[in-house]
Amino acid sequence: MKLSFFVRDLVLKHTFTIAHQSRDVQDTIIVKLEDGDFYGLGETTTNPFYGMTAENICSKLEESRSIVENGNWSSPEELWEMGKGVFKDNPFAQCALDLAAWDIFTKKKGKKLYEYLGLDPQNIPLTNFTIGIDSLEKMVAKMKEVDWPLYKIKLGTGNDLEIIRELRKHTNSKFRIDANCAWTAQQAIAYSEELARLGVEFMEQPLAKDDLEGMKEVFKYSKLPVMADESCIVESDVKKCHGLFHGINVKLVKAGGITPALSMIREAKSLGMKTMVGCMTESSIGITAIAHIAPLLDYVDMDGAMLLAEDIAKGVVITPDSVTFPAGNGIGAELD
């Protein structure tokens, strides 16, 4: 088994702004595992909010080399467990390796990943298309540029309700909103009634991730369901979110890959919570991995590659009517 990895720049179509950051270019790290005639690809993005840089991600991948290349693992789950010590402070790096491991593992099995997991690709929820924070004119223009039945609107400004009121004038599409920790409990509760009237499906992470007392109030009084994102990073967070959120949004890069994400989804379902997987503006490598597990989900946010000016890979093709997987086995995405 041979491990290699490299950094690439993903240039975005538009400046992407959320409550705590803006970016025009997204760094991404591609991992490749090679074993004889087989290879697997994985991906993770950098993220300054979580302290994840190209340097520390690549450093951790290099540190894992002996574990990966000694070949003493027979499944992605086994490799993930073996790497826990190395990656305990860097789940982003572990995600890229985990995706590559699933890709090569299922290629060797002669199956697509969703086939190996026993999932039906006809049961994939429609992904939302994300509109980042911008001037009202530019947010409207972005919606008109990509006519989509379901938009996620990033909020966390001083005029959040005005944004949704204005956007609603230009489309009948369903909305989701994501405040990325920007609101107080009082704001979330007060906003929820009008947001519900304006055709919003749910609110994602309205409060700071540690504001558990505030979330108790929001969960009790909100007119909309609330989904955890920043409050639900790893498997131990799922139970903590029960009774505070109606569902969880799992991000593969933050959780450490598909392996822990599957466990988080199972636990959330056992608690009667809704499940969602989100993206971090990955290329089609990371997005295609999400698509393979999407039949497990109530909601999915896998529009990352659609936000790029130019994708560095080919993989799943997403339209409002269908999700078409690449022809190959495994995850199946390929670098251009």
Phi and psi restraints in degrees (value plus and minus 20) as a CYANA .aco file:
   2 LYS   PHI    -140.9  -100.9
   2 LYS   PSI     113.2   153.2
   3 LEU   PHI    -128.0   -88.0
   3 LEU   PSI     111.7   151.7
   4 SER   PHI    -160.3  -120.3
   4 SER   PSI     139.9   179.9
   5 PHE   PHI    -179.6  -139.6
   5 PHE   PSI     135.0   175.0
   6 PHE   PHI    -177.2  -137.2
   6 PHE   PSI     141.4   181.4
   7 VAL   PHI    -122.6   -82.6
   7 VAL   PSI     118.2   158.2
   8 ARG   PHI    -151.9  -111.9
   8 ARG   PSI     134.7   174.7
   9 ASP   PHI    -118.0   -78.0
   9 ASP   PSI     111.8   151.8
  10 LEU   PHI    -127.4   -87.4
  10 LEU   PSI      91.8   131.8
  11 VAL   PHI    -105.7   -65.7
  11 VAL   PSI     108.8   148.8
  12 LEU   PHI    -106.5   -66.5
  12 LEU   PSI     132.3   172.3
  13 LYS   PHI     -83.8   -43.8
  13 LYS   PSI     -60.0   -20.0
  14 HIS   PHI    -155.8  -115.8
  14 HIS   PSI     133.4   173.4
  15 THR   PHI     -74.0   -34.0
  15 THR   PSI     109.6   149.6
  16 PHE   PHI    -128.3   -88.3
  16 PHE   PSI      96.2   136.2
  17 THR   PHI    -141.3  -101.3
  17 THR   PSI     111.6   151.6
  18 ILE   PHI    -143.9  -103.9
  18 ILE   PSI    -193.8  -153.8
  19 ALA   PHI     -79.5   -39.5
  19 ALA   PSI     -49.0    -9.0
  20 HIS   PHI    -142.5  -102.5
  20 HIS   PSI     -11.8    28.2
  21 GLN   PHI    -188.1  -148.1
  21 GLN   PSI     139.2   179.2
  22 SER   PHI    -151.2  -111.2
  22 SER   PSI     131.7   171.7
  23 ARG   PHI    -176.7  -136.7
  23 ARG   PSI     129.2   169.2
  24 ASP   PHI    -129.1   -89.1
  24 ASP   PSI     -44.0    -4.0
  25 VAL   PHI    -151.7  -111.7
  25 VAL   PSI     116.2   156.2
  26 GLN   PHI    -134.0   -94.0
  26 GLN   PSI     100.1   140.1
  27 ASP   PHI     -93.4   -53.4
  27 ASP   PSI     119.8   159.8
  28 THR   PHI    -156.4  -116.4
  28 THR   PSI     130.5   170.5
  29 ILE   PHI    -135.7   -95.7
  29 ILE   PSI     106.2   146.2
  30 ILE   PHI    -123.6   -83.6
  30 ILE   PSI     110.0   150.0
  31 VAL   PHI    -128.2   -88.2
  31 VAL   PSI     118.7   158.7
  32 LYS   PHI    -147.2  -107.2
  32 LYS   PSI     109.0   149.0
  33 LEU   PHI    -130.0   -90.0
  33 LEU   PSI     111.6   151.6
  34 GLU   PHI    -146.6  -106.6
  34 GLU   PSI     115.4   155.4
  35 ASP   PHI    -167.8  -127.8
  35 ASP   PSI      79.5   119.5
  36 GLY   PHI      43.6    83.6
  36 GLY   PSI    -146.1  -106.1
  37 ASP   PHI    -103.8   -63.8
  37 ASP   PSI     -22.8    17.2
  38 PHE   PHI    -127.0   -87.0
  38 PHE   PSI     129.8   169.8
  39 TYR   PHI    -167.2  -127.2
  39 TYR   PSI     137.2   177.2
  40 GLY   PHI    -154.8  -114.8
  40 GLY   PSI     126.0   166.0
  41 LEU   PHI    -137.4   -97.4
  41 LEU   PSI     120.1   160.1
  42 GLY   PHI    -156.4  -116.4
  42 GLY   PSI     148.1   188.1
  43 GLU   PHI    -169.8  -129.8
  43 GLU   PSI     128.0   168.0
  44 THR   PHI    -167.2  -127.2
  44 THR   PSI     127.2   167.2
  45 THR   PHI    -117.4   -77.4
  45 THR   PSI     142.0   182.0
  46 THR   PHI    -102.2   -62.2
  46 THR   PSI     144.3   184.3
  47 ASN   PHI    -181.4  -141.4
  47 ASN   PSI      90.5   130.5
  48 PRO   PHI     -86.7   -46.7
  48 PRO   PSI     -49.0    -9.0
  49 PHE   PHI     -81.0   -41.0
  49 PHE   PSI     -53.7   -13.7
  50 TYR   PHI    -121.7   -81.7
  50 TYR   PSI     -13.0    27.0
  51 GLY   PHI      51.7    91.7
  51 GLY   PSI       2.3    42.3
  52 MET   PHI    -119.7   -79.7
  52 MET   PSI      91.2   131.2
  53 THR   PHI    -132.1   -92.1
  53 THR   PSI     143.7   183.7
  54 ALA   PHI     -79.9   -39.9
  54 ALA   PSI     -56.6   -16.6
  55 GLU   PHI     -85.5   -45.5
  55 GLU   PSI     -69.6   -29.6
  56 ASN   PHI     -95.3   -55.3
  56 ASN   PSI     -46.9    -6.9
  57 ILE   PHI     -87.2   -47.2
  57 ILE   PSI     -68.5   -28.5
  58 CYS   PHI     -84.9   -44.9
  58 CYS   PSI     -54.8   -14.8
  59 SER   PHI     -81.9   -41.9
  59 SER   PSI     -63.2   -23.2
  60 LYS   PHI     -88.8   -48.8
  60 LYS   PSI     -57.6   -17.6
  61 LEU   PHI     -83.2   -43.2
  61 LEU   PSI     -60.3   -20.3
  62 GLU   PHI     -84.1   -44.1
  62 GLU   PSI     -59.0   -19.0
  63 GLU   PHI     -83.6   -43.6
  63 GLU   PSI     -47.6    -7.6
  64 SER   PHI    -105.8   -65.8
  64 SER   PSI     -23.3    16.7
  65 ARG   PHI     -74.1   -34.1
  65 ARG   PSI     -66.3   -26.3
  66 SER   PHI     -84.3   -44.3
  66 SER   PSI     -57.3   -17.3
  67 ILE   PHI     -85.0   -45.0
  67 ILE   PSI     -63.0   -23.0
  68 VAL   PHI     -90.4   -50.4
  68 VAL   PSI     -66.9   -26.9
  69 GLU   PHI    -102.9   -62.9
  69 GLU   PSI     -32.6     7.4
  70 ASN   PHI     -93.6   -53.6
  70 ASN   PSI     -34.0     6.0
  71 GLY   PHI      53.5    93.5
  71 GLY   PSI      -9.2    30.8
  72 ASN   PHI    -104.9   -64.9
  72 ASN   PSI      18.3    58.3
  73 TRP   PHI    -158.3  -118.3
  73 TRP   PSI     123.4   163.4
  74 SER   PHI    -135.9   -95.9
  74 SER   PSI     -22.1    17.9
  75 SER   PHI    -174.3  -134.3
  75 SER   PSI     139.9   179.9
  76 PRO   PHI     -80.1   -40.1
  76 PRO   PSI     -57.1   -17.1
  77 GLU   PHI     -82.7   -42.7
  77 GLU   PSI     -59.9   -19.9
  78 GLU   PHI     -87.1   -47.1
  78 GLU   PSI     -61.8   -21.8
  79 LEU   PHI     -83.8   -43.8
  79 LEU   PSI     -59.7   -19.7
  80 TRP   PHI     -80.9   -40.9
  80 TRP   PSI     -63.9   -23.9
  81 GLU   PHI     -85.0   -45.0
  81 GLU   PSI     -60.9   -20.9
  82 MET   PHI     -84.8   -44.8
  82 MET   PSI     -48.7    -8.7
  83 GLY   PHI    -111.6   -71.6
  83 GLY   PSI     -20.9    19.1
  84 LYS   PHI     -76.3   -36.3
  84 LYS   PSI     -59.4   -19.4
  85 GLY   PHI     -85.8   -45.8
  85 GLY   PSI     -62.4   -22.4
  86 VAL   PHI     -87.6   -47.6
  86 VAL   PSI     -62.8   -22.8
  87 PHE   PHI    -118.7   -78.7
  87 PHE   PSI      -9.0    31.0
  88 LYS   PHI     -77.1   -37.1
  88 LYS   PSI     -48.4    -8.4
  89 ASP   PHI    -128.1   -88.1
  89 ASP   PSI     -10.8    29.2
  90 ASN   PHI    -166.4  -126.4
  90 ASN   PSI      52.0    92.0
  91 PRO   PHI     -85.4   -45.4
  91 PRO   PSI     -43.4    -3.4
  92 PHE   PHI     -82.0   -42.0
  92 PHE   PSI     -65.2   -25.2
  93 ALA   PHI     -83.6   -43.6
  93 ALA   PSI     -61.5   -21.5
  94 GLN   PHI     -85.0   -45.0
  94 GLN   PSI     -52.5   -12.5
  95 CYS   PHI     -80.0   -40.0
  95 CYS   PSI     -69.7   -29.7
  96 ALA   PHI     -79.0   -39.0
  96 ALA   PSI     -62.4   -22.4
  97 LEU   PHI     -87.2   -47.2
  97 LEU   PSI     -61.1   -21.1
  98 ASP   PHI     -83.3   -43.3
  98 ASP   PSI     -62.7   -22.7
  99 LEU   PHI     -82.9   -42.9
  99 LEU   PSI     -62.7   -22.7
 100 ALA   PHI     -83.9   -43.9
 100 ALA   PSI     -57.5   -17.5
 101 ALA   PHI     -85.3   -45.3
 101 ALA   PSI     -62.6   -22.6
 102 TRP   PHI     -84.3   -44.3
 102 TRP   PSI     -57.3   -17.3
 103 ASP   PHI     -84.0   -44.0
 103 ASP   PSI     -71.8   -31.8
 104 ILE   PHI     -89.9   -49.9
 104 ILE   PSI     -56.2   -16.2
 105 PHE   PHI     -82.2   -42.2
 105 PHE   PSI     -67.8   -27.8
 106 THR   PHI     -96.1   -56.1
 106 THR   PSI     -46.6    -6.6
 107 LYS   PHI     -83.1   -43.1
 107 LYS   PSI     -62.2   -22.2
 108 LYS   PHI     -84.4   -44.4
 108 LYS   PSI     -49.8    -9.8
 109 LYS   PHI     -98.2   -58.2
 109 LYS   PSI     -30.1     9.9
 110 GLY   PHI      52.8    92.8
 110 GLY   PSI       9.4    49.4
 111 LYS   PHI    -154.6  -114.6
 111 LYS   PSI     132.1   172.1
 112 LYS   PHI     -89.9   -49.9
 112 LYS   PSI     134.1   174.1
 113 LEU   PHI     -78.1   -38.1
 113 LEU   PSI     -64.8   -24.8
 114 TYR   PHI     -84.0   -44.0
 114 TYR   PSI     -51.7   -11.7
 115 GLU   PHI     -86.9   -46.9
 115 GLU   PSI     -64.5   -24.5
 116 TYR   PHI     -80.5   -40.5
 116 TYR   PSI     -56.8   -16.8
 117 LEU   PHI    -102.3   -62.3
 117 LEU   PSI     -23.2    16.8
 118 GLY   PHI      52.9    92.9
 118 GLY   PSI      13.0    53.0
 119 LEU   PHI    -126.9   -86.9
 119 LEU   PSI     132.7   172.7
 120 ASP   PHI    -123.3   -83.3
 120 ASP   PSI      94.4   134.4
 121 PRO   PHI     -86.6   -46.6
 121 PRO   PSI     -30.1     9.9
 122 GLN   PHI     -95.7   -55.7
 122 GLN   PSI     -32.0     8.0
 123 ASN   PHI    -122.7   -82.7
 123 ASN   PSI      12.4    52.4
 124 ILE   PHI    -110.9   -70.9
 124 ILE   PSI     104.7   144.7
 125 PRO   PHI     -84.9   -44.9
 125 PRO   PSI     135.3   175.3
 126 LEU   PHI     -86.4   -46.4
 126 LEU   PSI     109.6   149.6
 127 THR   PHI     -93.2   -53.2
 127 THR   PSI     128.5   168.5
 128 ASN   PHI     -99.3   -59.3
 128 ASN   PSI     142.3   182.3
 129 PHE   PHI    -133.3   -93.3
 129 PHE   PSI     108.0   148.0
 130 THR   PHI    -110.7   -70.7
 130 THR   PSI     114.3   154.3
 131 ILE   PHI    -132.3   -92.3
 131 ILE   PSI      91.6   131.6
 132 GLY   PHI     -94.2   -54.2
 132 GLY   PSI     145.5   185.5
 133 ILE   PHI     -83.8   -43.8
 133 ILE   PSI     113.6   153.6
 134 ASP   PHI    -183.9  -143.9
 134 ASP   PSI    -193.7  -153.7
 135 SER   PHI     -84.3   -44.3
 135 SER   PSI     134.2   174.2
 136 LEU   PHI     -76.0   -36.0
 136 LEU   PSI     -61.4   -21.4
 137 GLU   PHI     -81.2   -41.2
 137 GLU   PSI     -62.6   -22.6
 138 LYS   PHI     -92.9   -52.9
 138 LYS   PSI     -54.4   -14.4
 139 MET   PHI     -85.3   -45.3
 139 MET   PSI     -61.3   -21.3
 140 VAL   PHI     -83.1   -43.1
 140 VAL   PSI     -63.2   -23.2
 141 ALA   PHI     -82.0   -42.0
 141 ALA   PSI     -58.6   -18.6
 142 LYS   PHI     -84.3   -44.3
 142 LYS   PSI     -59.2   -19.2
 143 MET   PHI     -84.1   -44.1
 143 MET   PSI     -61.3   -21.3
 144 LYS   PHI     -90.6   -50.6
 144 LYS   PSI     -48.5    -8.5
 145 GLU   PHI     -87.3   -47.3
 145 GLU   PSI     -58.9   -18.9
 146 VAL   PHI    -144.2  -104.2
 146 VAL   PSI      78.4   118.4
 147 ASP   PHI     -96.7   -56.7
 147 ASP   PSI      91.0   131.0
 148 TRP   PHI    -155.6  -115.6
 148 TRP   PSI     126.5   166.5
 149 PRO   PHI     -95.0   -55.0
 149 PRO   PSI     -31.3     8.7
 150 LEU   PHI    -168.2  -128.2
 150 LEU   PSI      97.3   137.3
 151 TYR   PHI    -134.3   -94.3
 151 TYR   PSI     120.2   160.2
 152 LYS   PHI    -119.7   -79.7
 152 LYS   PSI     103.6   143.6
 153 ILE   PHI    -124.7   -84.7
 153 ILE   PSI     101.1   141.1
 154 LYS   PHI     -98.7   -58.7
 154 LYS   PSI     109.5   149.5
 155 LEU   PHI    -145.7  -105.7
 155 LEU   PSI    -198.1  -158.1
 156 GLY   PHI     104.5   144.5
 156 GLY   PSI      15.4    55.4
 157 THR   PHI    -135.9   -95.9
 157 THR   PSI    -194.8  -154.8
 158 GLY   PHI    -105.8   -65.8
 158 GLY   PSI     -22.2    17.8
 159 ASN   PHI    -158.2  -118.2
 159 ASN   PSI      29.7    69.7
 160 ASP   PHI     -83.4   -43.4
 160 ASP   PSI     -63.2   -23.2
 161 LEU   PHI     -85.8   -45.8
 161 LEU   PSI     -58.2   -18.2
 162 GLU   PHI     -81.2   -41.2
 162 GLU   PSI     -57.5   -17.5
 163 ILE   PHI     -80.6   -40.6
 163 ILE   PSI     -69.9   -29.9
 164 ILE   PHI     -87.0   -47.0
 164 ILE   PSI     -58.5   -18.5
 165 ARG   PHI     -78.8   -38.8
 165 ARG   PSI     -65.0   -25.0
 166 GLU   PHI     -88.7   -48.7
 166 GLU   PSI     -64.8   -24.8
 167 LEU   PHI     -82.4   -42.4
 167 LEU   PSI     -55.0   -15.0
 168 ARG   PHI     -83.2   -43.2
 168 ARG   PSI     -46.5    -6.5
 169 LYS   PHI     -87.4   -47.4
 169 LYS   PSI     -37.6     2.4
 170 HIS   PHI    -130.6   -90.6
 170 HIS   PSI     -20.8    19.2
 171 THR   PHI    -179.0  -139.0
 171 THR   PSI     133.2   173.2
 172 ASN   PHI    -120.2   -80.2
 172 ASN   PSI     -16.3    23.7
 173 SER   PHI     -83.3   -43.3
 173 SER   PSI     133.9   173.9
 174 LYS   PHI     -92.3   -52.3
 174 LYS   PSI     127.3   167.3
 175 PHE   PHI    -134.5   -94.5
 175 PHE   PSI     128.4   168.4
 176 ARG   PHI    -142.3  -102.3
 176 ARG   PSI     130.9   170.9
 177 ILE   PHI    -144.6  -104.6
 177 ILE   PSI     127.3   167.3
 178 ASP   PHI    -153.9  -113.9
 178 ASP   PSI      90.5   130.5
 179 ALA   PHI    -108.8   -68.8
 179 ALA   PSI     -27.0    13.0
 180 ASN   PHI      26.6    66.6
 180 ASN   PSI      31.5    71.5
 181 CYS   PHI      54.8    94.8
 181 CYS   PSI      -6.2    33.8
 182 ALA   PHI    -108.1   -68.1
 182 ALA   PSI     -33.9     6.1
 183 TRP   PHI    -123.6   -83.6
 183 TRP   PSI     146.7   186.7
 184 THR   PHI    -114.7   -74.7
 184 THR   PSI     147.7   187.7
 185 ALA   PHI     -80.5   -40.5
 185 ALA   PSI     -61.4   -21.4
 186 GLN   PHI     -82.4   -42.4
 186 GLN   PSI     -62.1   -22.1
 187 GLN   PHI     -83.1   -43.1
 187 GLN   PSI     -67.7   -27.7
 188 ALA   PHI     -79.2   -39.2
 188 ALA   PSI     -64.4   -24.4
 189 ILE   PHI     -85.7   -45.7
 189 ILE   PSI     -64.6   -24.6
 190 ALA   PHI     -85.9   -45.9
 190 ALA   PSI     -61.5   -21.5
 191 TYR   PHI     -89.6   -49.6
 191 TYR   PSI     -50.1   -10.1
 192 SER   PHI     -80.3   -40.3
 192 SER   PSI     -55.3   -15.3
 193 GLU   PHI     -85.9   -45.9
 193 GLU   PSI     -68.1   -28.1
 194 GLU   PHI     -90.1   -50.1
 194 GLU   PSI     -57.2   -17.2
 195 LEU   PHI     -79.6   -39.6
 195 LEU   PSI     -59.0   -19.0
 196 ALA   PHI     -81.6   -41.6
 196 ALA   PSI     -62.4   -22.4
 197 ARG   PHI     -86.1   -46.1
 197 ARG   PSI     -47.8    -7.8
 198 LEU   PHI    -108.0   -68.0
 198 LEU   PSI      -9.5    30.5
 199 GLY   PHI      63.9   103.9
 199 GLY   PSI       8.5    48.5
 200 VAL   PHI    -107.8   -67.8
 200 VAL   PSI     114.0   154.0
 201 GLU   PHI    -100.9   -60.9
 201 GLU   PSI     -65.5   -25.5
 202 PHE   PHI    -179.3  -139.3
 202 PHE   PSI     145.7   185.7
 203 MET   PHI    -127.8   -87.8
 203 MET   PSI     113.2   153.2
 204 GLU   PHI    -125.9   -85.9
 204 GLU   PSI     109.8   149.8
 205 GLN   PHI      19.6    59.6
 205 GLN   PSI      46.3    86.3
 206 PRO   PHI     -90.8   -50.8
 206 PRO   PSI     -51.1   -11.1
 207 LEU   PHI    -132.1   -92.1
 207 LEU   PSI     146.7   186.7
 208 ALA   PHI     -74.6   -34.6
 208 ALA   PSI     126.3   166.3
 209 LYS   PHI     -80.2   -40.2
 209 LYS   PSI     -46.7    -6.7
 210 ASP   PHI    -120.1   -80.1
 210 ASP   PSI     -14.4    25.6
 211 ASP   PHI    -103.7   -63.7
 211 ASP   PSI      51.2    91.2
 212 LEU   PHI     -91.8   -51.8
 212 LEU   PSI     -56.8   -16.8
 213 GLU   PHI     -84.8   -44.8
 213 GLU   PSI     -60.9   -20.9
 214 GLY   PHI     -83.6   -43.6
 214 GLY   PSI     -59.2   -19.2
 215 MET   PHI     -87.0   -47.0
 215 MET   PSI     -50.2   -10.2
 216 LYS   PHI     -78.9   -38.9
 216 LYS   PSI     -61.7   -21.7
 217 GLU   PHI     -89.2   -49.2
 217 GLU   PSI     -64.0   -24.0
 218 VAL   PHI     -82.5   -42.5
 218 VAL   PSI     -65.5   -25.5
 219 PHE   PHI     -79.0   -39.0
 219 PHE   PSI     -56.7   -16.7
 220 LYS   PHI     -96.6   -56.6
 220 LYS   PSI     -59.3   -19.3
 221 TYR   PHI    -132.0   -92.0
 221 TYR   PSI     -30.5     9.5
 222 SER   PHI     -83.9   -43.9
 222 SER   PSI     123.5   163.5
 223 LYS   PHI    -105.8   -65.8
 223 LYS   PSI     -23.4    16.6
 224 LEU   PHI    -145.9  -105.9
 224 LEU   PSI     131.1   171.1
 225 PRO   PHI     -82.4   -42.4
 225 PRO   PSI     132.2   172.2
 226 VAL   PHI    -143.1  -103.1
 226 VAL   PSI     116.9   156.9
 227 MET   PHI    -133.2   -93.2
 227 MET   PSI     117.4   157.4
 228 ALA   PHI    -105.4   -65.4
 228 ALA   PSI     118.2   158.2
 229 ASP   PHI    -147.5  -107.5
 229 ASP   PSI     -99.2   -59.2
 230 GLU   PHI     -80.4   -40.4
 230 GLU   PSI     -43.5    -3.5
 231 SER   PHI    -100.5   -60.5
 231 SER   PSI     -27.7    12.3
 232 CYS   PHI    -151.9  -111.9
 232 CYS   PSI      70.0   110.0
 233 ILE   PHI    -120.0   -80.0
 233 ILE   PSI     -69.3   -29.3
 234 VAL   PHI    -142.9  -102.9
 234 VAL   PSI     153.8   193.8
 235 GLU   PHI     -78.8   -38.8
 235 GLU   PSI     -56.8   -16.8
 236 SER   PHI     -86.7   -46.7
 236 SER   PSI     -36.5     3.5
 237 ASP   PHI     -98.4   -58.4
 237 ASP   PSI     -40.8    -0.8
 238 VAL   PHI     -79.3   -39.3
 238 VAL   PSI     -70.8   -30.8
 239 LYS   PHI     -84.1   -44.1
 239 LYS   PSI     -54.5   -14.5
 240 LYS   PHI     -83.6   -43.6
 240 LYS   PSI     -49.0    -9.0
 241 CYS   PHI    -102.0   -62.0
 241 CYS   PSI     -35.3     4.7
 242 HIS   PHI     -85.6   -45.6
 242 HIS   PSI     108.4   148.4
 243 GLY   PHI      67.6   107.6
 243 GLY   PSI     -25.9    14.1
 244 LEU   PHI    -134.7   -94.7
 244 LEU   PSI     -48.1    -8.1
 245 PHE   PHI    -153.3  -113.3
 245 PHE   PSI     134.9   174.9
 246 HIS   PHI    -104.0   -64.0
 246 HIS   PSI     -37.3     2.7
 247 GLY   PHI    -184.5  -144.5
 247 GLY   PSI     155.6   195.6
 248 ILE   PHI    -145.9  -105.9
 248 ILE   PSI     125.3   165.3
 249 ASN   PHI    -128.3   -88.3
 249 ASN   PSI      90.0   130.0
 250 VAL   PHI    -110.1   -70.1
 250 VAL   PSI     108.4   148.4
 251 LYS   PHI    -125.8   -85.8
 251 LYS   PSI     102.8   142.8
 252 LEU   PHI     -76.7   -36.7
 252 LEU   PSI     -61.8   -21.8
 253 VAL   PHI     -86.0   -46.0
 253 VAL   PSI     -55.6   -15.6
 254 LYS   PHI     -98.3   -58.3
 254 LYS   PSI     -51.5   -11.5
 255 ALA   PHI    -100.6   -60.6
 255 ALA   PSI     -47.8    -7.8
 256 GLY   PHI      90.2   130.2
 256 GLY   PSI      -5.0    35.0
 257 GLY   PHI     100.2   140.2
 257 GLY   PSI    -191.5  -151.5
 258 ILE   PHI     -87.7   -47.7
 258 ILE   PSI     -59.3   -19.3
 259 THR   PHI     -75.6   -35.6
 259 THR   PSI     -74.9   -34.9
 260 PRO   PHI     -91.2   -51.2
 260 PRO   PSI     -50.7   -10.7
 261 ALA   PHI     -80.8   -40.8
 261 ALA   PSI     -60.9   -20.9
 262 LEU   PHI     -81.0   -41.0
 262 LEU   PSI     -60.2   -20.2
 263 SER   PHI     -86.7   -46.7
 263 SER   PSI     -61.2   -21.2
 264 MET   PHI     -83.9   -43.9
 264 MET   PSI     -61.3   -21.3
 265 ILE   PHI     -84.6   -44.6
 265 ILE   PSI     -64.2   -24.2
 266 ARG   PHI     -80.5   -40.5
 266 ARG   PSI     -64.2   -24.2
 267 GLU   PHI     -86.1   -46.1
 267 GLU   PSI     -63.1   -23.1
 268 ALA   PHI     -80.2   -40.2
 268 ALA   PSI     -63.4   -23.4
 269 LYS   PHI     -82.3   -42.3
 269 LYS   PSI     -58.5   -18.5
 270 SER   PHI     -85.8   -45.8
 270 SER   PSI     -44.0    -4.0
 271 LEU   PHI    -112.9   -72.9
 271 LEU   PSI     -16.3    23.7
 272 GLY   PHI      57.3    97.3
 272 GLY   PSI       1.0    41.0
 273 MET   PHI    -117.2   -77.2
 273 MET   PSI     132.3   172.3
 274 LYS   PHI     -93.4   -53.4
 274 LYS   PSI     134.4   174.4
 275 THR   PHI    -147.6  -107.6
 275 THR   PSI     124.9   164.9
 276 MET   PHI    -167.7  -127.7
 276 MET   PSI     128.2   168.2
 277 VAL   PHI    -141.3  -101.3
 277 VAL   PSI     113.8   153.8
 278 GLY   PHI    -134.7   -94.7
 278 GLY   PSI     153.0   193.0
 279 CYS   PHI    -142.4  -102.4
 279 CYS   PSI     153.9   193.9
 280 MET   PHI    -151.0  -111.0
 280 MET   PSI      21.9    61.9
 281 THR   PHI      41.0    81.0
 281 THR   PSI      23.0    63.0
 282 GLU   PHI     -95.2   -55.2
 282 GLU   PSI     147.2   187.2
 283 SER   PHI     -95.4   -55.4
 283 SER   PSI    -193.5  -153.5
 284 SER   PHI     -87.6   -47.6
 284 SER   PSI     -31.0     9.0
 285 ILE   PHI     -89.3   -49.3
 285 ILE   PSI     -75.5   -35.5
 286 GLY   PHI     -86.2   -46.2
 286 GLY   PSI     -57.9   -17.9
 287 ILE   PHI     -87.5   -47.5
 287 ILE   PSI     -59.3   -19.3
 288 THR   PHI     -84.8   -44.8
 288 THR   PSI     -56.4   -16.4
 289 ALA   PHI     -80.5   -40.5
 289 ALA   PSI     -63.8   -23.8
 290 ILE   PHI     -80.3   -40.3
 290 ILE   PSI     -63.2   -23.2
 291 ALA   PHI     -78.7   -38.7
 291 ALA   PSI     -54.3   -14.3
 292 HIS   PHI     -84.6   -44.6
 292 HIS   PSI     -50.5   -10.5
 293 ILE   PHI    -120.4   -80.4
 293 ILE   PSI     -19.8    20.2
 294 ALA   PHI     -81.1   -41.1
 294 ALA   PSI     -48.5    -8.5
 295 PRO   PHI     -81.3   -41.3
 295 PRO   PSI     -36.2     3.8
 296 LEU   PHI     -97.9   -57.9
 296 LEU   PSI     -32.7     7.3
 297 LEU   PHI    -124.0   -84.0
 297 LEU   PSI     136.9   176.9
 298 ASP   PHI    -104.0   -64.0
 298 ASP   PSI     -55.8   -15.8
 299 TYR   PHI    -158.6  -118.6
 299 TYR   PSI     134.4   174.4
 300 VAL   PHI    -164.5  -124.5
 300 VAL   PSI     124.1   164.1
 301 ASP   PHI    -145.6  -105.6
 301 ASP   PSI      71.0   111.0
 302 MET   PHI    -151.2  -111.2
 302 MET   PSI      28.5    68.5
 303 ASP   PHI    -118.1   -78.1
 303 ASP   PSI     -13.9    26.1
 304 GLY   PHI     -71.9   -31.9
 304 GLY   PSI     -67.9   -27.9
 305 ALA   PHI     -88.3   -48.3
 305 ALA   PSI     -43.9    -3.9
 306 MET   PHI     -91.6   -51.6
 306 MET   PSI     -37.2     2.8
 307 LEU   PHI    -110.0   -70.0
 307 LEU   PSI     -22.6    17.4
 308 LEU   PHI    -108.8   -68.8
 308 LEU   PSI     124.9   164.9
 309 ALA   PHI     -88.1   -48.1
 309 ALA   PSI     -56.1   -16.1
 310 GLU   PHI    -170.8  -130.8
 310 GLU   PSI     103.2   143.2
 311 ASP   PHI     -98.0   -58.0
 311 ASP   PSI     126.9   166.9
 312 ILE   PHI    -115.1   -75.1
 312 ILE   PSI     -19.0    21.0
 313 ALA   PHI    -164.5  -124.5
 313 ALA   PSI     146.8   186.8
 314 LYS   PHI    -139.4   -99.4
 314 LYS   PSI     118.7   158.7
 315 GLY   PHI    -183.6  -143.6
 315 GLY   PSI    -152.9  -112.9
 316 VAL   PHI     -83.0   -43.0
 316 VAL   PSI     121.5   161.5
 317 VAL   PHI    -131.2   -91.2
 317 VAL   PSI     102.1   142.1
 318 ILE   PHI    -134.7   -94.7
 318 ILE   PSI     107.3   147.3
 319 THR   PHI    -147.1  -107.1
 319 THR   PSI     150.7   190.7
 320 PRO   PHI     -81.3   -41.3
 320 PRO   PSI     -39.0     1.0
 321 ASP   PHI    -125.4   -85.4
 321 ASP   PSI     -36.8     3.2
 322 SER   PHI    -178.7  -138.7
 322 SER   PSI     140.9   180.9
 323 VAL   PHI    -145.8  -105.8
 323 VAL   PSI      94.5   134.5
 324 THR   PHI    -129.5   -89.5
 324 THR   PSI     101.6   141.6
 325 PHE   PHI    -106.6   -66.6
 325 PHE   PSI     134.7   174.7
 326 PRO   PHI     -84.6   -44.6
 326 PRO   PSI     140.6   180.6
 327 ALA   PHI     -89.7   -49.7
 327 ALA   PSI     -49.9    -9.9
 328 GLY   PHI     -94.9   -54.9
 328 GLY   PSI     149.1   189.1
 329 ASN   PHI     -98.9   -58.9
 329 ASN   PSI    -199.8  -159.8
 330 GLY   PHI      49.8    89.8
 330 GLY   PSI    -168.2  -128.2
 331 ILE   PHI     -91.4   -51.4
 331 ILE   PSI     -59.3   -19.3
 332 GLY   PHI      70.7   110.7
 332 GLY   PSI     -24.9    15.1
 333 ALA   PHI     -93.1   -53.1
 333 ALA   PSI     129.8   169.8
 334 GLU   PHI    -151.1  -111.1
 334 GLU   PSI     122.6   162.6
 335 LEU   PHI     -88.4   -48.4
 335 LEU   PSI     121.2   161.2
